[in-house]
Amino acid sequence: MANTTVLLREDIETLGGRGEIVKVRAGYARNFLLPQGLASLATKGNIKQIELERAALLKKAAQERATAELQADQMSGLSLEFIRKAGETGTLFGSVTSMDIADALAAKGYEIDRRRVNLRDAIKETGDYTVGVKLHREVVLNVPVIVRGEGEPEEVAVAAPAAPAAEASTGAVEEVVEEASDETED
């Protein structure tokens, strides 16, 4: 198999960080990395150019990290809630995916790429989850995700006040029954 040495221009989770020289399959470099601008061929000229740009790259990386940390502070109190159709056992008819989470974040004003949402498998049951959102390679924000079934009570405390109302209506029925029985005795 033919390998090619490339110089990474962007951070790629499975390969390495920006500015690293790595060996990859020739087809991967030719068909994906080079056309996307994620890497360039590791020639002596390109390596010298990257060395000259290294100070600017370090400054840019520090600025990106600071921006990501600021965004993480803004998003720290954020939680997402999804209401989906579910069976009696809490199994969803469908699932909550990283795309759903990215769309919910976009609806709240945070543009996050779905590939930055760390969700190994789609959420297929109701419950409370914590999902990591990678804002920067060193900044990961844990976002609470609550998945509820349709018609499921939001909180137990909300359902509790409904019980006295039911008792009051039962008491009113008992009074009507007593009045009716009194009238029949007369």
C-alpha positions as CSV (number, residue, x, y, z in Angstrom):
1,M,0.0,0.0,0.0
2,A,1.3,3.4,-0.9
3,N,1.7,6.0,1.9
4,T,2.1,9.7,1.6
5,T,3.6,12.1,4.0
6,V,1.4,15.2,4.6
7,L,1.6,18.3,6.7
8,L,-1.7,18.9,8.6
9,R,-3.1,22.4,8.2
10,E,-6.0,21.7,10.6
11,D,-6.6,19.6,13.7
12,I,-7.9,16.1,12.7
13,E,-8.9,14.0,15.7
14,T,-7.9,10.7,14.2
15,L,-4.5,11.9,12.8
16,G,-3.1,14.8,14.8
17,G,-2.8,18.5,15.4
18,R,-2.2,21.4,13.1
19,G,1.5,21.6,11.9
20,E,2.2,17.9,12.5
21,I,3.7,15.7,9.8
22,V,2.0,12.4,9.4
23,K,1.9,9.4,7.1
24,V,-1.4,8.5,5.6
25,R,-2.7,6.4,2.7
26,A,-2.2,8.0,-0.6
27,G,-5.9,7.8,-1.5
28,Y,-7.0,9.4,1.7
29,A,-4.6,12.3,1.1
30,R,-5.4,12.6,-2.6
31,N,-9.2,12.3,-2.2
32,F,-10.0,13.9,1.1
33,L,-7.2,15.8,2.9
34,L,-5.7,17.7,0.0
35,P,-9.0,18.8,-1.7
36,Q,-10.5,19.9,1.6
37,G,-7.5,22.0,2.5
38,L,-6.9,20.0,5.7
39,A,-3.3,19.1,4.7
40,S,-0.6,19.7,2.2
41,L,2.1,17.5,0.8
42,A,5.1,17.5,3.2
43,T,7.8,18.9,0.9
44,K,10.8,20.8,2.2
45,G,9.3,24.1,1.0
46,N,6.0,23.5,2.7
47,I,7.7,22.5,6.0
48,K,9.8,25.7,5.9
49,Q,6.7,27.7,5.2
50,I,4.9,26.2,8.2
51,E,7.9,26.8,10.4
52,L,7.7,30.5,9.4
53,E,4.0,30.5,10.1
54,R,4.3,28.7,13.4
55,A,4.2,31.8,15.6
56,A,1.1,33.0,13.8
57,L,-0.5,29.6,14.1
58,L,0.3,29.5,17.9
59,K,-1.3,33.0,18.3
60,K,-4.3,31.8,16.2
61,A,-4.7,28.7,18.3
62,A,-4.6,30.6,21.6
63,Q,-7.2,33.0,20.3
64,E,-9.5,30.1,19.2
65,R,-9.1,28.5,22.6
66,A,-10.0,31.7,24.4
67,T,-13.1,32.1,22.1
68,A,-14.1,28.5,22.9
69,E,-13.7,29.0,26.6
70,L,-15.8,32.2,26.4
71,Q,-18.5,30.3,24.5
72,A,-18.3,27.5,27.1
73,D,-18.9,30.0,29.9
74,Q,-21.9,31.4,28.0
75,M,-23.3,27.9,27.4
76,S,-22.6,26.6,30.9
77,G,-26.2,26.9,32.2
78,L,-27.7,25.5,29.0
79,S,-29.8,22.3,29.0
80,L,-31.7,20.7,26.2
81,E,-35.1,18.9,26.4
82,F,-36.6,16.7,23.8
83,I,-40.1,15.4,23.8
84,R,-40.5,12.3,21.6
85,K,-43.1,9.6,21.1
86,A,-42.2,6.7,23.4
87,G,-43.6,3.3,24.4
88,E,-44.7,2.3,27.9
89,T,-41.2,1.1,28.8
90,G,-39.6,4.4,27.8
91,T,-38.2,3.2,24.5
92,L,-38.4,6.0,21.9
93,F,-40.1,5.5,18.5
94,G,-37.0,6.9,16.8
95,S,-34.1,8.5,18.5
96,V,-32.3,11.7,19.4
97,T,-29.1,12.1,17.3
98,S,-26.2,14.4,17.3
99,M,-27.9,16.3,14.4
100,D,-31.0,16.8,16.7
101,I,-28.7,18.2,19.4
102,A,-26.9,20.5,17.0
103,D,-30.3,21.8,15.7
104,A,-31.5,22.4,19.2
105,L,-28.3,24.3,20.0
106,A,-28.8,26.3,16.8
107,A,-32.3,27.2,17.8
108,K,-30.8,28.6,21.1
109,G,-28.3,30.7,19.1
110,Y,-25.2,28.5,19.2
111,E,-24.0,27.3,15.8
112,I,-22.2,24.0,16.5
113,D,-21.4,21.5,13.8
114,R,-23.0,18.1,14.5
115,R,-19.6,16.4,14.2
116,R,-18.5,18.3,17.3
117,V,-21.3,16.7,19.4
118,N,-19.7,13.6,21.1
119,L,-22.6,11.1,21.0
120,R,-21.4,7.6,20.3
121,D,-24.9,6.1,19.7
122,A,-28.2,7.8,19.3
123,I,-30.3,8.2,22.4
124,K,-33.1,5.6,22.2
125,E,-34.7,5.8,25.7
126,T,-36.2,8.5,27.9
127,G,-34.1,9.8,30.7
128,D,-31.4,12.3,31.6
129,Y,-28.1,12.3,29.7
130,T,-24.9,14.3,29.5
131,V,-23.5,14.9,26.1
132,G,-20.1,16.4,25.4
133,V,-19.8,19.2,22.9
134,K,-16.3,19.8,21.6
135,L,-15.9,23.6,21.2
136,H,-12.1,23.3,20.7
137,R,-9.7,20.4,20.9
138,E,-9.0,21.3,24.5
139,V,-12.4,22.7,25.5
140,V,-15.3,20.2,25.9
141,L,-18.6,21.3,27.4
142,N,-20.9,18.8,29.0
143,V,-24.6,19.6,28.1
144,P,-27.4,18.0,30.1
145,V,-30.0,16.5,27.7
146,I,-33.4,15.5,29.0
147,V,-35.5,13.1,26.8
148,R,-39.1,12.7,27.8
149,G,-42.0,10.8,26.2
150,E,-45.1,12.6,24.9
151,G,-47.7,13.0,27.6
152,E,-45.2,12.1,30.3
153,P,-45.4,14.5,33.3
154,E,-42.6,17.0,33.3
155,E,-42.1,16.8,37.1
156,V,-43.7,14.8,39.9
157,A,-44.4,18.0,41.8
158,V,-46.6,19.3,38.9
159,A,-48.7,16.1,39.0
160,A,-49.2,16.2,42.8
161,P,-51.5,19.3,43.0
162,A,-53.9,17.6,40.5
163,A,-54.8,15.0,43.2
164,P,-56.6,17.4,45.6
165,A,-58.7,18.7,42.7
166,A,-59.8,15.1,42.0
167,E,-60.7,14.6,45.7
168,A,-62.7,17.9,45.7
169,S,-64.7,16.7,42.7
170,T,-65.3,13.4,44.4
171,G,-66.5,15.2,47.5
172,A,-68.9,17.2,45.4
173,V,-70.3,14.0,43.9
174,E,-70.8,12.5,47.4
175,E,-72.8,15.7,48.4
176,V,-75.0,15.4,45.3
177,V,-75.6,11.7,46.1
178,E,-76.5,12.5,49.7
179,E,-78.9,15.3,48.6
180,A,-80.5,12.9,46.2
181,S,-80.9,10.2,48.8
182,D,-82.4,12.8,51.2
183,E,-85.0,13.8,48.6
184,T,-86.0,10.1,48.0
185,E,-86.5,9.6,51.7
186,D,-88.9,12.6,51.9
